Amino acid sequence: MRGFKFLAVKCTYPKFFILLANPRYNPTQCPFSEINLMNKSMPPSIHLLSPHIANQIAAGEVIERPASVVKELLENSLDAGADQIEIELEQGGVGLCRIRDNGCGIRGEELGLALSRHATSKIQSLDDLEHINSLGFRGEALASIASVSRLTLSSRFYAAAHGYCLRAEASNLPAAPDPIAHPIGTTIEIRDLFYNTPARRKFLRTEKTELAQIQEVVKRLALSRFNVAFKLSHNRKVLWQLRAATKEHEQLQRVGQLCHPEFVQNLLSVQQTSSALQLSGWISQPTFSRAQADLQYFFLNGRVIRDKLISHALKQAYHDVLYGERQPCYVLYLSLDPSEVDVNVHPNKSEVRFAQSGWIHDFLVHSVQQALNRTSPQTIQPIPQPKIATSDAPTQYAFSNTTRNPTQSAVRESLASYQHLQASLPPRLQTSISPREFSESLNIPEEEDKTSNDAPALQATPVLGYALAQLQGVYLLAENTQGLVLVDIHAAHERIMYQRLKTAWQQQAWHGQALLVPVQVEVSEIEAELAEQEQAWFKQFGFEITRTAPHILSVRQVPNLLQQADIAVLLKAILVDLAHFERSERLITLSEELLSTFACHSSVRANRQLSLTEMNALLREMEQTERSNQCNHGRPTWVQVDMAGLDALFLRGR
């Protein structure tokens, strides 16, 4: 470039030069060849890292904070078969982290080898990597921890007469371990974590924060192994004392202690087996939810994981029963052949890769939805509680064991009287749904409305009892054997209508509607190829899609229920799901959202005065409808106030 002068500007860090164009450049005064553009020093030669530096680099991947140390050591204890583990901490685990277990122990001659990199007893060959049954297997944890702390390893092998002790400081090992008196098992003591890496230590949080992180690690492992007793203490104060839990009520007691007591009071049991998959555990009822995903624990073959595929499947299962952006709660355990999953895709092993991800996704959605289908008054099992509970979730009152004989009240009223009452109401209190339409939506026989007011003989009191009255045109008051039942009329009728619409829609399958003008959608070339490969999948949902150009998809037919949807946005979202999860639930979700809207607008509105016949018909329909404990927006449809709760309101018995 003639006529320009390039100035070499050297920066201290990083070392590089910048050329600046100067229009007053004179080649005779400053020849271009004299500008030094490169560092004259020779680059260093290639060499192997020292073991100490290599261990510290590995520690940066494995050991992020004291909680990482506790996780690695506890996993080693569990792999050693320990059923009693004690964790002692000081200064949030930075000053001291001591873990004792009663596992099989380590042979004295292998203590030094145990602190070496890539030393493990859990895998022997490449085939073992395809069938990993242990929590740890890389053999990096102890070496990484020893490189950034003062470590003392004491252990007695189960077949040895005494134990041995080995002390290491920054991976400097003594020649041989010292014999000591030690019970069968292993004790590992970590002091002054990151003492030799101050840059890492200054990024640690407060003592309280680091302790909370350790508690979360212990909580996850305690939930994964109910047969193991855990004791956690901090600064010589016992925080948790968890006994081994072999029976279900003991396991639920541990879940309530570690998670939330109200989670145990509002859970549903999950037990599903399909081929080589087995899912067990507990999920929360839709009326008990959280604002954040802090009570979600999923275990794969005993290993806690947080996988996008798993989260997506469980969110999909709850999609039409949760309120707003609320998060479900669950403690679930999935068992499958270890060869079907790769756990060696992330340093902390929290993410996995499934060989058949679509199969896993569908199994989880189906299993959880089957459990949620039991959330109806007829099938759900009430849990006695001593008092009315308060929570972050919508309030749900408890059932009581007290049984009272319900008062026999009239449960029939003529439809003519109801119509006369409706005619006397102001127009603003009347809805667009006629009494006959509402009666037909609840399957009330026409001749039943014309019967006399005589109440039939009651053989057994239904779960929701019998209607007493209507409050402010919004709530239905009923009496059952436990006490008072309060029903949100609109929410209950909305759920009934939604379930009926969804059932009818599923039976009719997907029908396509041809478009007069095809919709042209511009996508990436990879997405276009994916759409071509999934032609059969799109056809079963009523789509007809052709590829007219490398980046253009032409949509000629869409599902009849989604004619008004934004086809371009919907198609792009479906292709993203297919690329990531090998399937998409967006069509079903969007269709169900439309059905939910239809159900909401066709349900009885507030201030609609109902007859006793209609109110009782609504109660009977709720008892027979799946998921009728909550509307399709996730709000509860009914609550129970037992006699003990009513007595407490009026201080009876005090």
BELUR-V386401 format. One record per helix or strand of 3 or more residues. SS is the DSSP state (~ for helix, > for strand). FROM is the first residue (numbers start at 0). LEN is the number of residues. If there is no record, write none. Layout:
BEGIN
ss->{SS | SS}
from->{FROM | FROM}
len->{LEN | LEN}
END
This chain:
BEGIN
ss->{> | > | ~ | ~ | ~ | > | ~ | > | ~ | ~ | ~ | > | > | > | > | ~ | ~ | > | > | ~ | ~ | > | > | > | > | ~ | > | ~ | ~ | ~ | ~ | ~ | ~ | > | > | > | ~ | > | ~ | ~ | > | > | ~ | ~ | ~ | ~ | > | ~}
from->{4 | 16 | 31 | 50 | 65 | 83 | 90 | 95 | 107 | 125 | 140 | 149 | 162 | 177 | 184 | 197 | 206 | 228 | 236 | 247 | 260 | 266 | 276 | 295 | 302 | 307 | 329 | 337 | 356 | 414 | 426 | 434 | 445 | 465 | 474 | 482 | 488 | 511 | 524 | 534 | 543 | 551 | 559 | 566 | 585 | 611 | 637 | 642}
len->{6 | 6 | 3 | 12 | 14 | 7 | 3 | 6 | 7 | 5 | 6 | 7 | 7 | 3 | 7 | 4 | 18 | 6 | 6 | 11 | 5 | 8 | 8 | 5 | 3 | 10 | 6 | 3 | 16 | 9 | 3 | 7 | 4 | 6 | 5 | 6 | 20 | 11 | 9 | 6 | 6 | 8 | 3 | 15 | 16 | 13 | 5 | 7}
END
